[in-house]
C-alpha cells in the first residue's frame, strides 16, 4: 500500500483492514496519535487525511491508499513549532496532554480550510475532541492566537 506520510512517500505491506492508528503507532512507531475510546468518539487519535481531520482509530488502511496523512510528527518540530503548537504552549492549553495531539491536528485541518475562523467555527470544529481536564477555553484561545 502506498501513501504519503508527513510529506514522505511511504510503501507498506499491511492488512488493509487494520486501522490507521494501529499502523501509525505499532508498525511505524509514530506515537503522537493517541488511543482513547477506539470508537471514533473522543478525538484523541485525530490526524489529517487528505485535507480533512479524521479519527484514525476507525479509519481502515484501505481508505488511506494513495492519500496523504499528516500526524503531529509532521506538523512542526521542537525548533520550528507550528504556530498552533507555539500558541498552545503560550496559552497553556493542555493539562495532562492526552488529548492535545488530536486537538492540534483538528485545529490544523480547520486552519487549512479557513485561516481566520470565527470563535463559533473553532468551537464547532473541536466539539468532537474531548478533554477531561477542562482546558477547552484555553484551546479556543490558542487557536485564535495562532491565526491572529
Ligand atoms: Fe479514536 Fe477516541 S481513540 S476517537
Backbone and ligand atoms as CSV (ligand in chain L), in Angstrom:
chain,resi,resn,atom,element,x,y,z
A,1,UNK,N,N,0.844,-1.186,0.000
A,1,UNK,CA,C,0.000,0.000,0.000
A,1,UNK,C,C,0.883,1.241,0.000
A,2,UNK,N,N,0.515,2.185,-0.871
A,2,UNK,CA,C,1.328,3.393,-0.969
A,2,UNK,C,C,0.507,4.599,-0.539
A,3,UNK,N,N,1.139,5.454,0.218
A,3,UNK,CA,C,0.521,6.712,0.618
A,3,UNK,C,C,1.633,7.674,1.015
A,4,UNK,N,N,1.255,8.891,1.286
A,4,UNK,CA,C,2.235,9.891,1.716
A,4,UNK,C,C,2.045,10.131,3.208
A,5,UNK,N,N,3.131,10.033,3.950
A,5,UNK,CA,C,3.058,10.217,5.400
A,5,UNK,C,C,3.982,11.361,5.799
A,6,UNK,N,N,3.391,12.407,6.310
A,6,UNK,CA,C,4.159,13.583,6.732
A,6,UNK,C,C,5.129,14.041,5.640
A,7,UNK,N,N,4.598,14.053,4.407
A,7,UNK,CA,C,5.363,14.547,3.268
A,7,UNK,C,C,6.286,13.540,2.618
A,8,UNK,N,N,6.373,12.329,3.178
A,8,UNK,CA,C,7.283,11.313,2.638
A,8,UNK,C,C,6.474,10.211,1.946
A,9,UNK,N,N,6.870,9.849,0.736
A,9,UNK,CA,C,6.257,8.705,0.069
A,9,UNK,C,C,6.513,7.470,0.921
A,10,UNK,N,N,5.457,6.704,1.164
A,10,UNK,CA,C,5.543,5.555,2.071
A,10,UNK,C,C,4.918,4.347,1.405
A,11,UNK,N,N,5.579,3.205,1.519
A,11,UNK,CA,C,5.073,1.967,0.953
A,11,UNK,C,C,5.113,0.904,2.047
A,12,UNK,N,N,3.986,0.246,2.283
A,12,UNK,CA,C,3.896,-0.734,3.370
A,12,UNK,C,C,3.146,-1.967,2.909
A,13,UNK,N,N,3.595,-3.137,3.371
A,13,UNK,CA,C,2.795,-4.360,3.267
A,13,UNK,C,C,1.952,-4.395,4.528
A,14,UNK,N,N,0.660,-4.221,4.379
A,14,UNK,CA,C,-0.159,-4.114,5.583
A,14,UNK,C,C,-1.565,-4.638,5.302
A,15,UNK,N,N,-2.156,-5.266,6.316
A,15,UNK,CA,C,-3.541,-5.725,6.211
A,15,UNK,C,C,-4.422,-4.489,6.001
A,16,UNK,N,N,-5.166,-4.445,4.896
A,16,UNK,CA,C,-5.954,-3.242,4.618
A,16,UNK,C,C,-7.069,-2.992,5.617
A,17,UNK,N,N,-7.391,-3.994,6.447
A,17,UNK,CA,C,-8.437,-3.804,7.447
A,17,UNK,C,C,-7.905,-3.306,8.789
A,18,UNK,N,N,-6.573,-3.241,8.933
A,18,UNK,CA,C,-6.041,-2.632,10.159
A,18,UNK,C,C,-6.382,-1.148,10.169
A,19,UNK,N,N,-6.447,-0.588,11.363
A,19,UNK,CA,C,-6.748,0.839,11.433
A,19,UNK,C,C,-5.482,1.666,11.214
A,20,UNK,N,N,-5.701,2.864,10.753
A,20,UNK,CA,C,-4.582,3.794,10.556
A,20,UNK,C,C,-3.859,4.032,11.883
A,21,UNK,N,N,-4.604,4.173,12.975
A,21,UNK,CA,C,-3.968,4.416,14.269
A,21,UNK,C,C,-3.054,3.259,14.660
A,22,UNK,N,N,-3.526,2.036,14.477
A,22,UNK,CA,C,-2.724,0.863,14.809
A,22,UNK,C,C,-1.436,0.856,13.988
A,23,UNK,N,N,-1.539,1.144,12.712
A,23,UNK,CA,C,-0.350,1.130,11.853
A,23,UNK,C,C,0.606,2.262,12.241
A,24,UNK,N,N,0.054,3.450,12.501
A,24,UNK,CA,C,0.920,4.566,12.882
A,24,UNK,C,C,1.710,4.227,14.148
A,25,UNK,N,N,1.000,3.741,15.160
A,25,UNK,CA,C,1.642,3.526,16.460
A,25,UNK,C,C,2.479,2.250,16.501
A,26,UNK,N,N,1.929,1.173,15.956
A,26,UNK,CA,C,2.537,-0.142,16.204
A,26,UNK,C,C,3.382,-0.675,15.056
A,27,UNK,N,N,3.239,-0.110,13.864
A,27,UNK,CA,C,4.106,-0.505,12.752
A,27,UNK,C,C,5.126,0.581,12.457
A,28,UNK,N,N,4.684,1.825,12.474
A,28,UNK,CA,C,5.571,2.918,12.080
A,28,UNK,C,C,6.215,3.631,13.273
A,29,UNK,N,N,5.766,3.329,14.475
A,29,UNK,CA,C,6.393,3.904,15.666
A,29,UNK,C,C,6.093,5.371,15.885
A,30,UNK,N,N,5.024,5.864,15.274
A,30,UNK,CA,C,4.632,7.257,15.472
A,30,UNK,C,C,3.591,7.285,16.590
A,31,UNK,N,N,4.003,7.700,17.764
A,31,UNK,CA,C,3.186,7.538,18.970
A,31,UNK,C,C,2.393,8.787,19.363
A,32,UNK,N,N,2.472,9.854,18.576
A,32,UNK,CA,C,1.771,11.076,18.985
A,32,UNK,C,C,0.256,10.910,18.951
A,33,UNK,N,N,-0.257,10.160,17.985
A,33,UNK,CA,C,-1.695,9.946,17.891
A,33,UNK,C,C,-2.078,8.938,18.968
A,34,UNK,N,N,-3.047,9.304,19.797
A,34,UNK,CA,C,-3.346,8.513,20.992
A,34,UNK,C,C,-4.578,7.640,20.818
A,35,UNK,N,N,-4.559,6.499,21.485
A,35,UNK,CA,C,-5.749,5.666,21.568
A,35,UNK,C,C,-6.518,6.053,22.817
A,36,UNK,N,N,-7.713,6.563,22.609
A,36,UNK,CA,C,-8.598,6.854,23.741
A,36,UNK,C,C,-9.724,5.847,23.749
A,37,UNK,N,N,-10.825,6.222,23.121
A,37,UNK,CA,C,-12.008,5.348,23.134
A,37,UNK,C,C,-11.910,4.199,22.141
A,38,UNK,N,N,-11.184,4.414,21.043
A,38,UNK,CA,C,-11.133,3.388,19.996
A,38,UNK,C,C,-12.414,3.247,19.209
A,39,UNK,N,N,-13.310,4.197,19.374
A,39,UNK,CA,C,-14.637,4.108,18.751
A,39,UNK,C,C,-14.984,5.339,17.918
A,40,UNK,N,N,-14.011,6.188,17.662
A,40,UNK,CA,C,-14.299,7.387,16.873
A,40,UNK,C,C,-15.082,8.440,17.622
A,41,UNK,N,N,-15.012,8.415,18.968
A,41,UNK,CA,C,-15.864,9.329,19.732
A,41,UNK,C,C,-15.122,10.347,20.587
A,42,UNK,N,N,-13.797,10.203,20.764
A,42,UNK,CA,C,-13.113,11.121,21.688
A,42,UNK,C,C,-12.146,12.072,20.999
A,43,UNK,N,N,-11.667,11.721,19.821
A,43,UNK,CA,C,-10.795,12.618,19.064
A,43,UNK,C,C,-9.319,12.531,19.397
A,44,UNK,N,N,-8.919,11.705,20.360
A,44,UNK,CA,C,-7.506,11.648,20.762
A,44,UNK,C,C,-6.597,11.174,19.631
A,45,UNK,N,N,-7.165,10.448,18.698
A,45,UNK,CA,C,-6.386,9.828,17.617
A,45,UNK,C,C,-6.432,10.631,16.316
A,46,UNK,N,N,-6.917,11.865,16.370
A,46,UNK,CA,C,-7.163,12.631,15.148
A,46,UNK,C,C,-5.885,12.903,14.362
A,47,UNK,N,N,-5.949,12.668,13.056
A,47,UNK,CA,C,-4.883,13.021,12.116
A,47,UNK,C,C,-5.551,13.696,10.917
A,48,UNK,N,N,-4.736,14.212,10.014
A,48,UNK,CA,C,-5.278,14.798,8.788
A,48,UNK,C,C,-5.092,13.798,7.657
A,49,UNK,N,N,-6.191,13.466,6.998
A,49,UNK,CA,C,-6.171,12.556,5.847
A,49,UNK,C,C,-6.648,13.371,4.650
A,50,UNK,N,N,-5.736,13.560,3.676
A,50,UNK,CA,C,-6.070,14.477,2.590
A,50,UNK,C,C,-6.157,15.877,3.175
A,51,UNK,N,N,-7.319,16.482,3.102
A,51,UNK,CA,C,-7.467,17.813,3.700
A,51,UNK,C,C,-8.522,17.829,4.808
A,52,UNK,N,N,-8.807,16.638,5.361
A,52,UNK,CA,C,-9.805,16.574,6.433
A,52,UNK,C,C,-9.227,15.901,7.678
A,53,UNK,N,N,-9.673,16.355,8.827
A,53,UNK,CA,C,-9.336,15.664,10.065
A,53,UNK,C,C,-10.186,14.402,10.158
A,54,UNK,N,N,-9.554,13.300,10.536
A,54,UNK,CA,C,-10.280,12.042,10.726
A,54,UNK,C,C,-9.818,11.403,12.038
A,55,UNK,N,N,-10.678,10.563,12.582
A,55,UNK,CA,C,-10.277,9.771,13.738
A,55,UNK,C,C,-9.601,8.504,13.202
A,56,UNK,N,N,-8.306,8.382,13.496
A,56,UNK,CA,C,-7.530,7.298,12.882
A,56,UNK,C,C,-7.856,5.934,13.492
A,57,UNK,N,N,-8.531,5.911,14.660
A,57,UNK,CA,C,-8.859,4.625,15.286
A,57,UNK,C,C,-9.945,3.873,14.533
A,58,UNK,N,N,-10.724,4.587,13.727
A,58,UNK,CA,C,-11.760,3.899,12.951
A,58,UNK,C,C,-11.607,4.183,11.454
A,59,UNK,N,N,-10.373,4.500,11.052
A,59,UNK,CA,C,-10.061,4.689,9.638
A,59,UNK,C,C,-9.277,3.471,9.149
A,60,UNK,N,N,-9.876,2.641,8.297
A,60,UNK,CA,C,-9.149,1.459,7.820
A,60,UNK,C,C,-8.065,1.844,6.826
A,61,UNK,N,N,-7.003,1.058,6.814
A,61,UNK,CA,C,-5.885,1.356,5.924
A,61,UNK,C,C,-6.295,1.363,4.453
A,62,UNK,N,N,-7.289,0.545,4.083
A,62,UNK,CA,C,-7.670,0.544,2.666
A,62,UNK,C,C,-8.138,1.913,2.218
A,63,UNK,N,N,-8.643,2.719,3.138
A,63,UNK,CA,C,-9.134,4.048,2.757
A,63,UNK,C,C,-8.017,5.087,2.699
A,64,UNK,N,N,-6.806,4.669,3.085
A,64,UNK,CA,C,-5.659,5.588,3.125
A,64,UNK,C,C,-4.836,5.508,1.832
A,65,UNK,N,N,-4.966,4.406,1.097
A,65,UNK,CA,C,-4.138,4.171,-0.083
A,65,UNK,C,C,-4.196,5.353,-1.045
A,66,UNK,N,N,-3.021,5.805,-1.446
A,66,UNK,CA,C,-2.922,6.884,-2.425
A,66,UNK,C,C,-3.151,8.277,-1.864
A,67,UNK,N,N,-3.409,8.357,-0.563
A,67,UNK,CA,C,-3.712,9.661,0.034
A,67,UNK,C,C,-2.544,10.172,0.879
A,68,UNK,N,N,-2.735,11.358,1.411
A,68,UNK,CA,C,-1.725,11.994,2.234
A,68,UNK,C,C,-2.187,11.992,3.692
A,69,UNK,N,N,-1.304,11.551,4.583
A,69,UNK,CA,C,-1.602,11.538,6.016
A,69,UNK,C,C,-0.636,12.493,6.715
A,70,UNK,N,N,-1.179,13.327,7.565
A,70,UNK,CA,C,-0.321,14.175,8.399
A,70,UNK,C,C,-0.638,13.894,9.851
A,71,UNK,N,N,0.405,13.583,10.613
A,71,UNK,CA,C,0.262,13.377,12.053
A,71,UNK,C,C,0.968,14.525,12.773
A,72,UNK,N,N,0.857,14.511,14.076
A,72,UNK,CA,C,1.526,15.567,14.841
A,72,UNK,C,C,3.029,15.595,14.555
A,73,UNK,N,N,3.605,14.431,14.293
A,73,UNK,CA,C,5.044,14.382,13.998
A,73,UNK,C,C,5.389,15.178,12.744
A,74,UNK,N,N,4.399,15.403,11.879
A,74,UNK,CA,C,4.641,16.154,10.659
A,74,UNK,C,C,4.183,17.596,10.727
A,75,UNK,N,N,3.688,18.005,11.880
A,75,UNK,CA,C,3.130,19.360,11.980
A,75,UNK,C,C,4.215,20.406,12.242
A,76,UNK,N,N,5.086,20.124,13.163
A,76,UNK,CA,C,6.145,21.064,13.499
A,76,UNK,C,C,7.221,20.337,14.266
A,77,UNK,N,N,8.268,21.043,14.618
A,77,UNK,CA,C,9.351,20.434,15.388
A,77,UNK,C,C,9.584,21.258,16.645
A,78,UNK,N,N,10.400,20.718,17.535
A,78,UNK,CA,C,10.732,21.467,18.758
A,78,UNK,C,C,11.385,22.803,18.402
A,79,UNK,N,N,12.249,22.782,17.387
A,79,UNK,CA,C,12.955,24.007,16.994
A,79,UNK,C,C,12.112,24.912,16.101
A,80,UNK,N,N,11.185,24.320,15.376
A,80,UNK,CA,C,10.341,25.107,14.465
A,80,UNK,C,C,8.890,24.663,14.643
A,81,UNK,N,N,8.289,25.035,15.786
A,81,UNK,CA,C,6.918,24.589,16.033
A,81,UNK,C,C,5.930,25.254,15.083
A,82,UNK,N,N,4.877,24.524,14.777
A,82,UNK,CA,C,3.758,25.094,14.032
A,82,UNK,C,C,3.154,26.223,14.894
A,83,UNK,N,N,2.613,27.271,14.270
A,83,UNK,CA,C,2.007,28.350,15.063
A,83,UNK,C,C,0.985,27.851,16.086
A,84,UNK,N,N,0.277,26.787,15.775
A,84,UNK,CA,C,-0.669,26.234,16.754
A,84,UNK,C,C,0.064,25.662,17.960
A,85,UNK,N,N,1.168,24.976,17.719
A,85,UNK,CA,C,1.935,24.409,18.834
A,85,UNK,C,C,2.479,25.531,19.722
A,86,UNK,N,N,2.999,26.586,19.099
A,86,UNK,CA,C,3.519,27.719,19.871
A,86,UNK,C,C,2.401,28.360,20.685
A,87,UNK,N,N,1.235,28.502,20.068
A,87,UNK,CA,C,0.115,29.139,20.761
A,87,UNK,C,C,-0.415,28.258,21.894
A,88,UNK,N,N,-0.448,26.943,21.697
A,88,UNK,CA,C,-0.882,26.050,22.780
A,88,UNK,C,C,0.049,26.189,23.985
A,89,UNK,N,N,1.345,26.329,23.719
A,89,UNK,CA,C,2.293,26.493,24.823
A,89,UNK,C,C,2.072,27.837,25.510
A,90,UNK,N,N,1.937,28.902,24.698
A,90,UNK,CA,C,1.763,30.241,25.279
A,90,UNK,C,C,0.485,30.331,26.107
A,91,UNK,N,N,-0.574,29.700,25.644
A,91,UNK,CA,C,-1.860,29.756,26.351
A,91,UNK,C,C,-1.999,28.643,27.391
A,92,UNK,N,N,-0.968,27.818,27.527
A,92,UNK,CA,C,-1.031,26.661,28.435
A,92,UNK,C,C,-2.317,25.869,28.200
A,93,UNK,N,N,-2.527,25.536,26.927
A,93,UNK,CA,C,-3.778,24.913,26.508
A,93,UNK,C,C,-3.734,23.397,26.631
A,94,UNK,N,N,-3.159,22.922,27.695
A,94,UNK,CA,C,-3.161,21.496,27.974
A,94,UNK,C,C,-2.941,21.304,29.461
A,95,UNK,N,N,-3.383,20.150,29.934
A,95,UNK,CA,C,-3.096,19.808,31.323
A,95,UNK,C,C,-2.413,18.451,31.331
A,96,UNK,N,N,-3.163,17.367,31.222
A,96,UNK,CA,C,-2.468,16.069,31.161
A,96,UNK,C,C,-1.850,15.835,29.787
A,97,UNK,N,N,-2.428,16.461,28.747
A,97,UNK,CA,C,-1.851,16.388,27.407
A,97,UNK,C,C,-2.330,15.244,26.550
A,98,UNK,N,N,-3.167,14.377,27.108
A,98,UNK,CA,C,-3.558,13.193,26.329
A,98,UNK,C,C,-4.336,13.560,25.069
A,99,UNK,N,N,-5.160,14.582,25.148
A,99,UNK,CA,C,-5.995,14.974,24.002
A,99,UNK,C,C,-5.285,15.934,23.060
A,100,UNK,N,N,-4.110,16.438,23.447
A,100,UNK,CA,C,-3.506,17.586,22.764
A,100,UNK,C,C,-3.168,17.301,21.304
A,101,UNK,N,N,-2.617,16.135,21.031
A,101,UNK,CA,C,-2.273,15.806,19.645
A,101,UNK,C,C,-3.507,15.890,18.752
A,102,UNK,N,N,-4.583,15.287,19.205
A,102,UNK,CA,C,-5.815,15.315,18.414
A,102,UNK,C,C,-6.369,16.718,18.264
A,103,UNK,N,N,-6.298,17.497,19.350
A,103,UNK,CA,C,-6.776,18.896,19.288
A,103,UNK,C,C,-5.969,19.677,18.250
A,104,UNK,N,N,-4.647,19.506,18.287
A,104,UNK,CA,C,-3.786,20.237,17.351
A,104,UNK,C,C,-4.082,19.841,15.909
A,105,UNK,N,N,-4.262,18.560,15.667
A,105,UNK,CA,C,-4.490,18.124,14.288
A,105,UNK,C,C,-5.861,18.585,13.791
A,106,UNK,N,N,-6.856,18.533,14.665
A,106,UNK,CA,C,-8.187,19.026,14.258
A,106,UNK,C,C,-8.119,20.533,13.980
A,107,UNK,N,N,-7.411,21.271,14.827
A,107,UNK,CA,C,-7.283,22.715,14.626
A,107,UNK,C,C,-6.478,23.014,13.359
A,108,UNK,N,N,-5.445,22.222,13.098
A,108,UNK,CA,C,-4.637,22.446,11.889
A,108,UNK,C,C,-5.483,22.233,10.633
A,109,UNK,N,N,-6.328,21.218,10.652
A,109,UNK,CA,C,-7.205,20.986,9.497
A,109,UNK,C,C,-8.170,22.154,9.321
A,110,UNK,N,N,-8.668,22.669,10.436
A,110,UNK,CA,C,-9.569,23.830,10.358
A,110,UNK,C,C,-8.850,25.023,9.724
A,111,UNK,N,N,-7.633,25.304,10.175
A,111,UNK,CA,C,-6.917,26.481,9.657
A,111,UNK,C,C,-6.496,26.306,8.204
A,112,UNK,N,N,-6.325,25.049,7.777
A,112,UNK,CA,C,-6.063,24.825,6.338
A,112,UNK,C,C,-7.271,25.242,5.509
A,113,UNK,N,N,-8.450,24.953,6.027
A,113,UNK,CA,C,-9.691,25.299,5.305
A,113,UNK,C,C,-10.037,26.766,5.453
A,114,UNK,N,N,-9.816,27.290,6.653
A,114,UNK,CA,C,-10.263,28.634,6.994
A,114,UNK,C,C,-9.209,29.274,7.889
A,115,UNK,N,N,-8.320,30.077,7.317
A,115,UNK,CA,C,-7.220,30.646,8.113
A,115,UNK,C,C,-7.686,31.629,9.189
A,116,UNK,N,N,-8.912,32.140,9.082
A,116,UNK,CA,C,-9.410,33.096,10.071
A,116,UNK,C,C,-10.788,32.659,10.579
A,117,UNK,N,N,-10.868,31.550,11.255
A,117,UNK,CA,C,-12.181,31.066,11.691
A,117,UNK,C,C,-12.763,31.916,12.820
A,118,UNK,N,N,-14.081,32.036,12.811
A,118,UNK,CA,C,-14.771,32.688,13.924
A,118,UNK,C,C,-14.689,31.770,15.144
A,119,UNK,N,N,-14.878,32.370,16.343
A,119,UNK,CA,C,-14.836,31.568,17.571
A,119,UNK,C,C,-15.846,30.423,17.498
A,120,UNK,N,N,-17.009,30.706,16.955
A,120,UNK,CA,C,-18.035,29.658,16.863
A,120,UNK,C,C,-17.578,28.526,15.939
A,121,UNK,N,N,-16.825,28.863,14.894
A,121,UNK,CA,C,-16.323,27.826,13.987
A,121,UNK,C,C,-15.252,26.968,14.673
A,122,UNK,N,N,-14.413,27.609,15.494
A,122,UNK,CA,C,-13.387,26.863,16.231
A,122,UNK,C,C,-14.064,25.889,17.199
A,123,UNK,N,N,-15.061,26.387,17.925
A,123,UNK,CA,C,-15.766,25.521,18.885
A,123,UNK,C,C,-16.465,24.384,18.165
A,124,UNK,N,N,-17.070,24.679,17.025
A,124,UNK,CA,C,-17.774,23.627,16.279
A,124,UNK,C,C,-16.781,22.584,15.765
A,125,UNK,N,N,-15.625,23.052,15.270
A,125,UNK,CA,C,-14.632,22.119,14.722
A,125,UNK,C,C,-14.103,21.187,15.805
A,126,UNK,N,N,-13.938,21.717,17.025
A,126,UNK,CA,C,-13.295,20.952,18.096
A,126,UNK,C,C,-14.274,20.214,18.998
A,127,UNK,N,N,-15.561,20.270,18.680
A,127,UNK,CA,C,-16.513,19.681,19.619
A,127,UNK,C,C,-16.379,18.161,19.718
A,128,UNK,N,N,-15.768,17.525,18.722
A,128,UNK,CA,C,-15.567,16.081,18.794
A,128,UNK,C,C,-14.286,15.676,19.493
A,129,UNK,N,N,-13.530,16.650,19.972
A,129,UNK,CA,C,-12.273,16.361,20.675
A,129,UNK,C,C,-12.487,16.618,22.160
A,130,UNK,N,N,-12.548,15.538,22.919
A,130,UNK,CA,C,-12.881,15.652,24.334
A,130,UNK,C,C,-11.633,15.912,25.177
A,131,UNK,N,N,-11.825,16.716,26.232
A,131,UNK,CA,C,-10.751,16.972,27.200
A,131,UNK,C,C,-11.344,16.844,28.587
A,132,UNK,N,N,-10.843,15.889,29.350
A,132,UNK,CA,C,-11.380,15.689,30.696
A,132,UNK,C,C,-10.770,16.647,31.703
A,133,UNK,N,N,-9.676,17.325,31.329
A,133,UNK,CA,C,-9.046,18.270,32.255
A,133,UNK,C,C,-9.735,19.635,32.221
A,134,UNK,N,N,-10.515,19.901,31.198
A,134,UNK,CA,C,-11.263,21.157,31.160
A,134,UNK,C,C,-10.515,22.335,30.585
A,135,UNK,N,N,-9.631,22.108,29.617
A,135,UNK,CA,C,-8.885,23.234,29.044
A,135,UNK,C,C,-9.498,23.743,27.732
A,136,UNK,N,N,-10.736,23.394,27.470
A,136,UNK,CA,C,-11.324,23.757,26.172
A,136,UNK,C,C,-11.254,25.259,25.898
A,137,UNK,N,N,-11.519,26.092,26.906
A,137,UNK,CA,C,-11.483,27.540,26.651
A,137,UNK,C,C,-10.074,27.992,26.278
A,138,UNK,N,N,-9.074,27.392,26.918
A,138,UNK,CA,C,-7.692,27.750,26.580
A,138,UNK,C,C,-7.350,27.279,25.165
A,139,UNK,N,N,-7.877,26.138,24.777
A,139,UNK,CA,C,-7.634,25.638,23.420
A,139,UNK,C,C,-8.220,26.614,22.402
A,140,UNK,N,N,-9.417,27.079,22.650
A,140,UNK,CA,C,-10.036,28.031,21.716
A,140,UNK,C,C,-9.185,29.301,21.643
A,141,UNK,N,N,-8.717,29.794,22.782
A,141,UNK,CA,C,-7.866,30.998,22.786
A,141,UNK,C,C,-6.571,30.731,22.016
A,142,UNK,N,N,-6.013,29.563,22.171
A,142,UNK,CA,C,-4.764,29.231,21.479
A,142,UNK,C,C,-4.976,29.198,19.963
A,143,UNK,N,N,-6.079,28.636,19.533
A,143,UNK,CA,C,-6.342,28.603,18.086
A,143,UNK,C,C,-6.521,30.025,17.559
A,144,UNK,N,N,-7.232,30.853,18.337
A,144,UNK,CA,C,-7.387,32.256,17.920
A,144,UNK,C,C,-6.033,32.948,17.859
A,145,UNK,N,N,-5.162,32.688,18.817
A,145,UNK,CA,C,-3.838,33.305,18.823
A,145,UNK,C,C,-3.014,32.843,17.626
A,146,UNK,N,N,-3.145,31.585,17.264
A,146,UNK,CA,C,-2.351,31.031,16.156
A,146,UNK,C,C,-2.718,31.671,14.831
A,147,UNK,N,N,-3.935,32.166,14.710
A,147,UNK,CA,C,-4.319,32.759,13.415
A,147,UNK,C,C,-4.448,34.268,13.515
A,148,UNK,N,N,-3.967,34.863,14.598
A,148,UNK,CA,C,-4.057,36.332,14.751
A,148,UNK,C,C,-3.007,37.026,13.901
L,1,LIG,FE1,FE,-10.159,7.481,18.141
L,1,LIG,FE2,FE,-11.261,8.029,20.521
L,1,LIG,S1,S,-9.438,6.920,20.092
L,1,LIG,S2,S,-11.840,8.773,18.579
